[in-house]
Amino acid sequence: MLNAVDIPLADPHFWTLTGAVRVAQLCDDWGLTWGCHSNNHFDISLAMFTHVGAARQANPPLLIRTGSGRRAIGRLTKNPLEIKNGKIAVPDAPGLGVELDWEQVRKAHDAYKKLARRRA
């Protein structure tokens, strides 16, 4: 190995959930530490990252980068996942394990439309 890569990013926003899991599996096979990062800080992204981490093979440990200098955008679910002592419990509910808060989704959509109008 040429050691040309330090920490590949298995980002489900870019690779999809299946693709991100595959990137993570390849990193596990090659003995690389891998990570996820995003500039989208909604709690749905945290649920996606949690499931990618749970689906990977055992080692090395998952690295989640939770910020890029931007503030968190907000909550879109009724019961967002929580990081406790550096860990996240994988939910046992269907899908991503979170329930959308449609009022919060509407507010975020309205804010997006308002921002898009300002940029036009």
C-alpha positions in Angstrom: 0.0 0.0 0.0 1.3 3.5 -0.9 -0.3 5.2 2.2 -1.7 7.8 -0.1 -5.0 8.0 1.8 -5.4 8.7 5.5 -9.1 8.7 6.3 -11.6 8.1 3.5 -15.0 9.6 4.0 -18.0 7.3 3.6 -20.6 10.1 3.3 -24.2 8.7 2.7 -25.3 12.0 1.3 -22.8 11.5 -1.6 -22.5 7.7 -1.8 -26.0 6.7 -0.6 -26.4 4.5 2.4 -25.4 1.4 0.5 -22.4 3.0 -1.1 -21.2 4.5 2.2 -21.4 1.1 3.9 -19.4 -0.4 1.0 -16.7 2.3 1.4 -16.6 1.6 5.1 -16.3 -2.2 4.4 -13.4 -1.6 2.0 -11.7 0.5 4.6 -12.2 -2.2 7.2 -10.7 -4.7 4.8 -7.7 -2.5 4.1 -7.1 -1.5 7.8 -8.0 2.1 7.3 -9.9 4.4 9.7 -12.8 5.9 7.9 -15.2 8.7 8.7 -18.4 10.5 7.8 -18.8 14.2 7.6 -21.4 16.5 6.2 -22.3 20.2 6.0 -25.9 19.2 6.6 -26.4 19.2 10.4 -30.1 18.1 10.5 -30.7 15.2 12.9 -31.7 13.0 10.0 -28.1 13.0 8.9 -27.0 11.8 12.3 -29.5 8.9 11.9 -28.0 8.1 8.5 -24.5 8.1 9.9 -25.5 5.9 12.8 -26.9 3.2 10.5 -23.8 3.3 8.3 -21.7 2.8 11.4 -23.9 0.0 12.6 -23.7 -1.8 9.2 -19.9 -1.7 8.9 -17.7 -4.6 9.9 -16.1 -4.5 13.3 -12.9 -2.5 13.0 -11.4 0.1 12.9 -13.6 2.5 14.9 -16.0 4.8 13.2 -15.1 8.5 13.2 -18.0 10.9 12.9 -17.1 14.5 12.2 -20.0 16.5 13.5 -19.1 19.9 12.3 -17.3 22.0 9.8 -17.4 25.4 11.6 -21.1 25.8 10.8 -23.8 25.9 13.5 -26.3 23.1 13.7 -29.3 23.8 11.4 -31.8 22.0 13.6 -34.2 19.3 14.5 -36.5 17.6 12.0 -37.5 14.6 14.0 -39.7 14.1 17.1 -37.1 12.2 19.1 -33.6 12.9 17.7 -30.8 10.5 18.4 -28.5 11.6 21.1 -24.7 11.2 21.5 -24.1 10.0 25.1 -20.5 9.5 26.3 -19.3 9.5 22.7 -21.8 6.8 21.6 -25.1 6.6 19.8 -27.6 3.8 20.4 -28.9 2.3 17.1 -32.7 2.7 17.2 -34.9 -0.4 16.7 -37.8 1.5 15.0 -38.3 0.9 11.2 -36.3 2.8 8.6 -33.7 5.2 10.0 -35.4 4.8 13.4 -36.6 8.4 13.7 -40.0 9.9 13.2 -40.3 13.1 11.2 -41.7 16.2 12.8 -43.6 17.6 9.9 -44.0 21.0 11.4 -40.3 21.3 11.7 -39.9 20.0 8.1 -42.3 22.7 6.9 -40.3 25.4 8.8 -37.1 24.2 7.3 -38.6 24.2 3.8 -40.0 27.7 4.2 -36.5 28.9 5.4 -34.9 27.2 2.4 -37.4 28.9 -0.1 -36.8 32.3 1.6 -33.0 31.8 1.2 -33.3 30.7 -2.4 -35.4 33.8 -3.2 -32.7 36.0 -1.7 -30.0 34.4 -3.8 -32.0 34.6 -7.1 
